[in-house]
Amino acid sequence: MPFPLFTRFLLAGLTALCLLLGSALPAWAEFSLPPLPYAVDALEPAIDATTMTIHHDRHHGAYVANLNGQIQANPSLADLNLNDLQAKISQFPVAVRNNGGGHWNHSLFWTLLAPAGQGGSPSQDLIAAIDRDFGSMQAMRTQFEQAATTRFGSGWAWLIRKPDGSLAITSTANQDNPLMDIPGIERGVPLLALDVWEHAYYLKYQNRRPDYIQAWWPLVNWQEVNHRYAIATSGR
Amino acid sequence: MAHTLPALPYDLDALEPHISRATLEFHHGKHHAAYVTNLNNLISGTELENSGLEEIIVAVAGDAGKAGIFNNAAQVWNHSFYWQCIKPAGGGAPSGALLDKINADLGSFEAFVEQFKAAGATQFGSGWAWLVLDNGSLKVTKTPNADLPLAHGQTALLTMDVWEHAYYLDYQNRRPDYMTTFLEKLVNWDFVAANLAAA
């Protein structure tokens, strides 16, 4: 007998525990925090490294952790990817809506930012659609700024492509987004997004949300916006 | 009647280190002040121009077409009330009739603390946690954005601002730390007791 009896019981128990955890772990670990696609100081001075670190690691990280914390009580979450979850969000408790929205919104937001001068410019197709639906790029910007400035409390401003193919500006409260099947939300495919929760700008801009919005425009990753518009119009 | 920004009932640095001078400068001098300015601009030339603050809030509550007036009027009221709910060397536990009422209606002071922190933690996005008197009983509630007990027929006794601007410079994402500090170091229980006595 290589091990005393007590140790053999201990080993058997550990093996059983590992098997149990092994079957459950994939579901618990379903959603993960994507790394930022650039350094935390890459958007300086418009968005400072401290803000980026707290915003990504703590706020976005908490949405991911809290969403994963909902999987046990809502097992069907494990069968949905984050994108598909948004369109079925009304079937879940509000904690899934808040944290699932927070995870999706922030994951998108990071990709729509680029260091100043590296985001490219709007494609001819996108410019044509903006001219068609807003009159001009400047008119679209003005409407977007209006939506971002007047969203009372916490939320997001969006440029979306609606199901009929037209572009529109909208805003949502808290961590809602235009993919969600929630009454009152103007639905469409988000092309451009701006976080106007105070945590997105308060360390640097405090009460001056309009200054944050102006400083943000040069950081827009138009290459990603163009890409999203191309995919949305192709129907893929 | 033009609405005015009330002075803080203490110095800007009186709540240090729990709430910094910088936070109070922005929170009172910019946020609260902007709500006052916006309200005066929005009611200028309207039938509400000469109305009192609470009269305005009750008149426009629930009217989607007057959300701007409601938001700014309610935020003027909320902040004026909030400043009085905190003081230097506050916090701890209440006593006397207020404590008796908390024990009777909420079970215990510890139960109140737990409920009040839960209300603040679960008010997703921007808003307020409250201790209110509702039909003669104490209740812990939460409201989003500018919403307040007056719009629900309740009497406010205590509030805690959980908009991020109330604590972000000092606590960033750590809202629970702000809430603990609020209860342990800042609450002006004399003000809360006076509100209960007057209700």
Interface residues (C-beta under 8 A of the other chain):
Chain A: I54 R58 H59 A62 V94 N98 F152 G153 S154 G155 A173 N174 Q175 W197 E198 H199 Y202 L203 Q206 N207
Chain B: F26 K30 H31 A34 A67 N71 F124 G125 S126 G127 P144 N145 A146 W163 E164 H165 Y168 L169 Q172 N173
